[in-house]
Amino acid sequence: MLSRTADSLFWLARYMERAEDIARIIMVGHRMASMARSLENPGNEWHSTLIATGCDKGFFTKHAEASAEVVIDYLVRDPDNPSSIFSCLETARRNARAVRTALTVDMWDALNETWLRAHDNDAARFGPEHLLDLLEWVKERSLLFSGAYANTMLRNDAYYFTRLGTFIERADNTARILDVKYHVLLPHHEGIGGALDYYHWQAILRSVSALRSYHWVYQERLKPWLVAELLILRPEMPRSLLSCSEQIVQHLDLLAEAYGGLRGECHRIAGETHARLRYGRIQDIFQSGLHEFLTDFIDRSMLLGDEISKLYLN
Amino acid sequence: MPAGELSGGAKAARPSFDEMGSAGDCRAQYGLIHRWLADTPAELLSLKRREAELLFRRIGITFAVYAEGGNPERLIPFDIIPRVLDAKEWSLLARGLAQRVRALNAFIRDVYHERQILRAGQIPFELVLHNESFRPEMQDFEPPQGIYTHVAGIDIVRLGPSEFYVLEDNCRTPSGVSYMLENREAMMRLFPDLFARHRIAPVSHYPEELLDTLKSVAPENCDGDPVVVLLTPGPYNSAYYEHSFLADEMGVELVEGADLFLDDNIVYMRTTEGPRRVDVIYRRIDDDFLDPLTFRADSALGTAGLFNAYRAGNVTLANGIGAGIADDKSIYRYVPAMVRFYLGEEPILKNVPTYCCGIREDLSYVLDHLAELVVKETRGSGGYGMLIGPHATREQLAAFAEKIRAEPPNYIAQPTLALSTCPTFVESGIAPRHVDLRPFVLAGKEIRIVPGGLTRVALRQGSLVVNSSQGGGTKDTWVLEG
């Protein structure tokens, strides 16, 4: 297939996933902020949310203070922010339009209708009082898109590239959501293991739809290292770094097979990352620092994306 | 040139021919449609129209309108009442179209080779050789099968039961065929019963015919099944939807200039598996932007070196470069002469009498009769920059006369034609509106024409301008099987 087509499919999937992920991160921020308010402990939740999405630099060149309203607007609809939900939907559709011929009708419908609704300028529907409805809607649309392509695309290289886009973005996002916790400061009198800390971890699990899964897997009250283990190392957790990494390795292998055995640096990086996660232990990760581990993972994801581009997309 | 029976303009214009016929005197091919319109309540028609709009919006048919702000993906209005031609009418048209396109291709080949028609004094040398659409780079180059315009859109207007006139030939990159196909698709979904009661010639095989045509002009040195691609300027082009639609239907890659590259005068596309050779390019980019090395250096749309590969016979471009010389507005009036000269036949389709303001007698006639004429820029297209005399104010006429005097060769004029009308569903109900027809003629080893074409309709009452950029709509065009 055309390199440009593969590139568009890859990015189209990444941007749809990112729209959903940003929505999930805002949900965490929202929940943490409301809990802090109810415990009369207003903190820096929105600032942390910005850092977690990687949008903090862009935000502070435009705004001086990270108040709830401004941050939410910047993350949801600001066209100047390339990672705002609306920008993601816009970019996804632009990529889709460029490769219309490579999409199934169901994929196109899912994308196009999402874009049309985001554009019908019904300001009231997207107002702050409807924030959670809007975020749910974005999640639904992204899930619809994932379902549409998983169920209708031919299992060929086009599908593999789309799949790669989804999982690289998703892994990146899970790492970032976990990292929110690092950036949210606990007030002095609220120690680790206190009520607020507990709610933070709960918010993180909820945002990746994993609160029930946690209880199912561990049958224990929330413990930070177990939450981290679930989201990093557990193979049965579909958004965990290990699960995503498995998918990435699998689809890179399928590509290599389809293309007569051609492999590159991206295959090596993906394999190495996967091995680390497959055989890693949570106590080791905590020992050397969860934040450092996540930062390193995010960097490696970026590198992996670059190497995939080099081998296939240029 | 004698203006003949068509002259006289608006004042003397007879009432337009209505293709359904007058009340109580319905033409045979419209019998069922007439009854259907009478039996269907207006609310139901409105409902169907809304359904149609929804359908089109979902399919994503859009058309960017250059001069308009706002939503760049405005829909072209679709009228739910079909236009019907019977088998006899179509066979006359089809013969006329094939004849005309054969002559146009022969003409293009001739002007880039022996120039016999110029030598014979049928067309002035300077009109061709000094024409902006003439491409000296193409001289003495022989494209496969001697074909230059592989896809021609011939715009037809109708003035009476058997009076079909060609208004304009489009030999470069005519668009609109996707609307022909989608309109049919929409009609079949919206009105399956009405469909079942007619025997309508299918159109959905157009992409296959197009692909066969393109393969039939593959370079001689191509062995095996030719690799065909469709070259588009990209998603921001107004016809992008059509490009992606056709590529999809043909099952060929939709490429942009940057997807192609040249190596040793051979064209390759960049794929995830490495370079792949390309044999035929159905290009929807204008000559000027095709190759920055040969044509406009500032073009970011094309591919450097493409022209040399074409001339080396390593790739076929469809349509060929330089085909525009045949559809130039100042050349138009010589097309009947081409038919006689190259084919030794009488033209089946008539030309509209045309005055070239570059010719002294014509200029003075045009200036004297401006209020009756339609004046077009020779380089204009899409209905931009034209004057419709009978609809213009005194000030507009005076201003336009100034423009013509300033640069006469830039303008041609034609009598205001009483275009035929078809019943159309507009705000006020069902009313006659003016229509034209763009059939698409495919020329490769043989000539193929899918029955029908794109009917464009001027939705405003009395308007004669059917271009979508000027508020025109489209209709499904039915050719009944005999």
Interface residues (C-beta under 8 A of the other chain):
Chain A: M1 L2 S3 R4 T5 A6 R94 R97 A98 V99 R100 T101 W108 D109 N112 E113 L116 D157 F161 L255 Y259 G260 L262 Y312 L313 N314
Chain B: R57 R58 G60 G234 P235 Y240 Y241 S244 F245 A247 D248 E253 L254 V255 E256 A258 D259 M269 R270 T271 T272 E273
